[in-house]
Amino acid sequence: MSRGWTTQRWTAVFTEQARMFRAAVGRADPAAPVPSCPGWTFTELALHVARFLETSLEYLRSGSPVRLKLPPAPVGAVPLEYLDAQLAAAAEVLPEVPGNRAAWTFSPAAPDLAWVWHRRIAHELDLRRWDAQAALRELVAGDTDFAVDGVDEALGTLLAAKYATDVPPTAKGTALVQLTDVPEAWLVRFTPGEVPEVRAAWPGEEVDLTIRGEAQLVHYGLWGRLPLRAEGDQGLLRAVRLD
């Protein structure tokens, strides 16, 4: 489990992010665009979050050790009603499932344990809250400690999931991701055709790309929401981003 984080902490974050997300989509014109999600309106954003929760919670409920064949998304659902139902379900399920319960997870770099889903759900709601608030120009600053955990999830879990399911990376080289407001730093090694290797960075290592910035900026930058301050191989910069 991520250092210093527990299912209780992630559930508390989810509760707060879900509250802010629901408030934002409730205020917005359903047909208004969401600039950080090209092609999406607030309707698509609400439906995406509802569907994400519906499918994610099934692994926590079932404890399935294998990937499930999930039912299709409901046809003709009223977006906010669908969202409210799934937010309520998450508020009920997340506190009840212990983090060490076995469950299939989505990344070859993650253990098949429930806490991986607790973490992913908290960060997905945070990202979508950011999308909604940014579209409304009502963006609320996040928490540094949670942003550090988000960078760790992005690099240590989601990159492996990205390259295990999509086209394997063609990039080659090493990238340093160093936070400037806290001491954490990661080294990502790309080898063509393989899932990237990620570990804690060592002082003085020579790399092909260096990304530096405050935790908040790097976290949202890896998702393409903010520009990243990077020096070196720009091909590796594209490879390390999740958007």
C-alpha positions in Angstrom: 0.0 0.0 0.0 1.2 3.5 -0.8 3.2 5.0 2.1 1.1 6.8 4.6 -2.2 6.1 2.8 -5.0 3.8 3.9 -8.4 2.9 2.5 -9.9 5.2 5.1 -7.9 8.1 3.9 -8.7 7.5 0.2 -12.3 7.0 1.1 -12.3 10.4 2.9 -10.7 12.0 -0.1 -13.3 10.4 -2.4 -16.1 11.8 -0.2 -14.8 15.3 -0.5 -14.0 15.1 -4.2 -17.3 13.6 -5.0 -19.1 16.4 -3.1 -17.3 19.1 -5.1 -17.7 17.2 -8.4 -21.4 16.8 -7.9 -21.8 20.5 -6.9 -19.9 21.6 -10.1 -21.9 19.4 -12.5 -25.1 20.4 -10.8 -24.4 24.1 -11.5 -23.2 23.6 -15.0 -25.2 23.8 -18.3 -25.3 20.1 -19.3 -24.4 21.0 -22.8 -21.5 23.2 -21.9 -18.0 22.0 -23.1 -15.4 20.7 -20.7 -12.2 22.1 -22.3 -9.8 19.7 -20.5 -11.7 16.8 -22.0 -11.9 17.6 -25.7 -15.2 16.7 -27.3 -17.0 16.2 -23.9 -19.8 18.3 -22.4 -20.8 18.2 -18.8 -23.3 15.5 -19.7 -20.5 13.2 -21.0 -18.4 14.0 -17.9 -21.2 13.0 -15.5 -21.9 9.8 -17.5 -18.2 8.9 -17.5 -17.8 9.2 -13.8 -21.0 7.3 -13.2 -19.9 4.5 -15.5 -16.4 4.4 -14.0 -17.9 4.0 -10.5 -20.3 1.4 -11.6 -17.6 -0.8 -13.1 -14.9 -0.2 -10.5 -17.2 -1.0 -7.6 -18.1 -4.3 -9.1 -14.6 -5.5 -8.3 -14.8 -4.4 -4.7 -18.2 -6.0 -4.3 -17.3 -9.3 -5.9 -13.7 -9.7 -5.0 -13.3 -11.4 -8.4 -9.8 -12.7 -9.0 -10.2 -12.3 -12.8 -11.3 -9.5 -15.1 -15.1 -9.4 -15.2 -17.3 -9.2 -18.3 -19.3 -6.2 -17.2 -22.8 -5.3 -18.5 -23.1 -2.5 -21.0 -23.7 1.0 -19.9 -27.5 1.7 -19.3 -29.3 3.2 -22.3 -31.2 6.4 -21.8 -30.1 7.0 -18.3 -30.7 10.5 -16.9 -27.1 11.6 -16.3 -27.4 13.2 -12.9 -29.7 10.5 -11.6 -27.3 7.8 -12.8 -24.4 9.8 -11.2 -26.2 10.2 -7.9 -26.9 6.4 -7.7 -23.3 5.5 -8.3 -21.9 8.1 -5.9 -24.3 6.7 -3.2 -23.2 3.2 -4.0 -19.5 4.2 -3.7 -20.2 5.9 -0.4 -21.6 2.6 0.9 -19.1 0.2 -0.6 -15.8 1.9 -0.1 -15.8 2.0 3.7 -17.0 -1.6 4.0 -14.3 -3.3 1.9 -10.9 -3.9 3.6 -7.8 -2.9 1.6 -6.3 -6.4 1.9 -9.2 -8.1 0.3 -8.3 -10.0 -2.9 -9.6 -8.4 -6.1 -8.5 -8.3 -9.8 -6.8 -5.0 -10.6 -6.0 -3.3 -13.9 -2.2 -3.0 -13.8 0.6 -5.5 -14.0 2.5 -3.3 -11.6 -0.2 -3.4 -8.9 -1.1 -6.2 -6.5 -4.6 -7.8 -6.8 -5.8 -6.2 -3.7 -8.8 -3.9 -3.0 -6.8 -0.9 -1.9 -5.7 -0.4 -5.5 -9.3 0.4 -6.4 -9.8 2.6 -3.4 -6.9 4.7 -4.5 -7.9 4.7 -8.2 -11.5 5.8 -7.3 -10.2 8.7 -5.1 -7.9 10.0 -7.8 -10.4 9.6 -10.6 -12.9 11.7 -8.7 -10.2 14.3 -8.0 -9.2 14.5 -11.7 -12.8 14.9 -12.8 -13.5 17.4 -10.1 -10.6 19.4 -11.5 -12.0 19.1 -15.0 -15.5 20.3 -13.9 -14.2 23.2 -11.7 -11.7 24.3 -14.3 -14.5 24.5 -16.9 -16.5 26.7 -14.6 -13.4 28.7 -13.7 -14.0 27.8 -10.0 -10.9 25.7 -9.5 -10.1 24.8 -5.9 -6.4 24.0 -5.0 -5.8 20.4 -3.9 -3.7 18.8 -1.2 0.0 18.3 -1.6 0.2 15.0 0.1 -2.6 13.6 -2.1 -0.9 15.0 -5.2 2.3 13.1 -4.3 0.2 10.0 -4.0 -1.2 10.8 -7.4 2.2 11.1 -9.0 3.2 7.8 -7.4 0.0 6.1 -8.8 0.5 7.7 -12.2 4.1 6.5 -12.6 4.1 3.3 -10.5 0.7 1.8 -11.5 -1.0 3.6 -14.4 2.0 3.7 -16.8 2.2 -0.1 -16.6 -1.5 -0.4 -17.3 -1.3 2.0 -20.2 1.5 0.1 -21.9 0.2 -3.3 -21.1 -3.1 -2.7 -22.8 -2.2 -0.2 -25.5 0.6 -0.3 -28.1 3.9 -1.1 -26.2 6.2 1.9 -25.9 8.7 2.6 -28.6 10.5 5.2 -26.5 13.9 4.3 -25.0 15.7 6.1 -22.2 15.3 7.3 -18.6 13.1 10.1 -17.1 13.5 11.7 -13.7 10.4 13.1 -12.1 11.4 15.2 -9.2 9.1 17.2 -6.9 10.4 20.5 -5.6 8.2 21.1 -2.6 8.6 17.6 -1.1 11.6 15.2 -1.3 10.1 12.5 -3.5 11.6 11.6 -6.9 11.0 8.8 -9.3 13.1 7.3 -12.2 11.2 5.8 -15.1 13.1 3.6 -17.5 11.6 3.0 -21.0 12.6 0.0 -23.0 10.9 -0.6 -26.4 8.2 -3.2 -26.3 8.3 -3.5 -22.5 6.3 -2.1 -19.6 8.3 0.8 -18.1 10.4 0.2 -15.0 9.7 2.7 -12.1 11.6 3.1 -8.9 12.7 5.7 -6.4 15.4 8.0 -8.0 18.9 8.1 -6.6 20.8 11.3 -6.2 23.1 12.3 -9.1 21.7 9.8 -11.6 22.2 10.7 -15.3 18.9 10.7 -17.2 17.6 11.6 -20.7 14.7 13.7 -19.4 14.1 15.7 -16.2 10.7 16.8 -15.0 10.7 19.1 -12.0 7.9 21.0 -10.3 5.6 21.2 -7.3 3.5 18.1 -6.5 0.3 19.7 -7.7 1.7 20.9 -11.0 3.4 17.6 -11.8 0.4 15.6 -10.8 -2.0 17.4 -13.1 0.7 17.8 -15.7 1.1 14.1 -16.1 -2.6 14.0 -17.0 -2.2 16.8 -19.5 -4.1 19.3 -17.4 -1.1 21.6 -16.8 2.2 22.2 -18.6 5.1 20.2 -17.3 8.5 21.8 -16.8 10.8 19.4 -18.6 14.3 19.4 -20.0 15.7 16.8 -22.3 14.2 14.2 -24.7 10.7 15.4 -25.6 9.8 11.9 -26.9 10.2 10.6 -23.4 8.0 13.4 -22.1 5.2 12.2 -24.4 5.8 8.7 -23.2 5.6 9.5 -19.5 2.3 11.4 -19.8 -1.0 9.7 -19.3 -3.2 11.9 -21.5 
